[in-house]
Amino acid sequence: MSKRKLLLIEDDPHISRFLKLELEHSGYEIILAVTGDQALDLLEAEEPDLIILDVMLPVIDGFSILRFIREEVSEELPVIMLTARGEVNDRVKGLKGGADDYVVKPFHIEELLARIEALLRRQKKPRKLNYNALEMDVDKRELLISGKSVDLSKTEFDLLRVLLENKGIVMSKNKLLEIVWGVEDWGNPNVVEVYVNYLRKKLGKHGNLIHTVRGVGYVIK
């Protein structure tokens, strides 16, 4: 079985050396970039399975690289931001910008390894999700209902994907906010209710597959 390939984007030589040794010892193949422009070149050439991304980098900063990844490379490629910038506004910027996780330095290597493993496990979920008359191709971001294409916005698609991936499991509004919108709490989770209503309308007679669990959240069953 081939090793999973990680792209480590980190300009601090001590941290990059430590991480490279630990990650290789854990069975990963590590590709190292020390500047933002080098990272962009390696992204295309190496096709990594996961990216560990610092924010404060020479030439191109980490937030700009993250935006490029999400707009030009992949919406699904796992990205962990690993940075000394731990302010709430930086965390929110990273998560809303498309990062799957945000880890602040100093960090425990055991925790970072666990987070990497969790994201790579999530990648193994089936890329085609079927339930009742719904057929979702996650990679192509297409939804078919009884064989007919249905147009969904990015947020609608991501919300339905999470519900389908967890069908039979009640997903709380706050958990959906965290996964779909990248924030843990907006103080007003009604945005989830609004998008569930949008989805139900788009699904037509199959909208009743999305059940409301009063006071908790939503489930597809």
DAKAJO-V191386 format. One record per backbone hydrogen bond with DSSP energy under -1.0 kcal/mol. NH is the residue of the N-H (numbers start at 0). CO is the residue of the C=O. If there is no record, write none. Layout:
nh co
NH CO
NH CO
//
This chain:
nh co
5 28
6 49
7 30
8 51
9 32
15 11
16 12
17 13
18 14
19 15
20 16
21 17
22 18
23 19
24 20
25 21
26 23
27 22
28 3
30 5
32 7
35 57
38 34
39 35
40 36
41 37
42 38
43 39
44 40
45 41
46 42
48 4
49 4
50 77
51 6
52 79
53 8
56 54
59 57
61 54
64 60
65 61
66 62
67 63
68 64
69 65
70 66
71 67
72 68
73 68
79 50
80 100
81 52
82 102
85 83
90 86
91 87
92 88
93 89
94 90
95 91
96 92
97 94
98 93
99 78
100 78
102 80
104 82
111 107
112 108
113 109
114 110
115 111
116 112
117 113
118 114
119 115
120 116
121 117
122 118
123 120
124 121
128 135
130 133
133 130
134 143
135 128
136 141
137 126
140 136
141 136
143 134
144 147
145 132
147 144
149 142
156 152
157 153
158 154
159 155
160 156
161 157
162 158
163 159
164 160
165 161
166 163
167 219
168 165
170 217
172 215
175 171
176 172
177 173
178 174
179 175
180 176
182 176
191 188
193 189
194 190
195 191
196 192
197 193
198 194
199 195
200 196
201 197
202 198
205 202
206 203
208 205
209 206
210 218
212 216
215 212
216 212
217 170
218 210
220 208
//
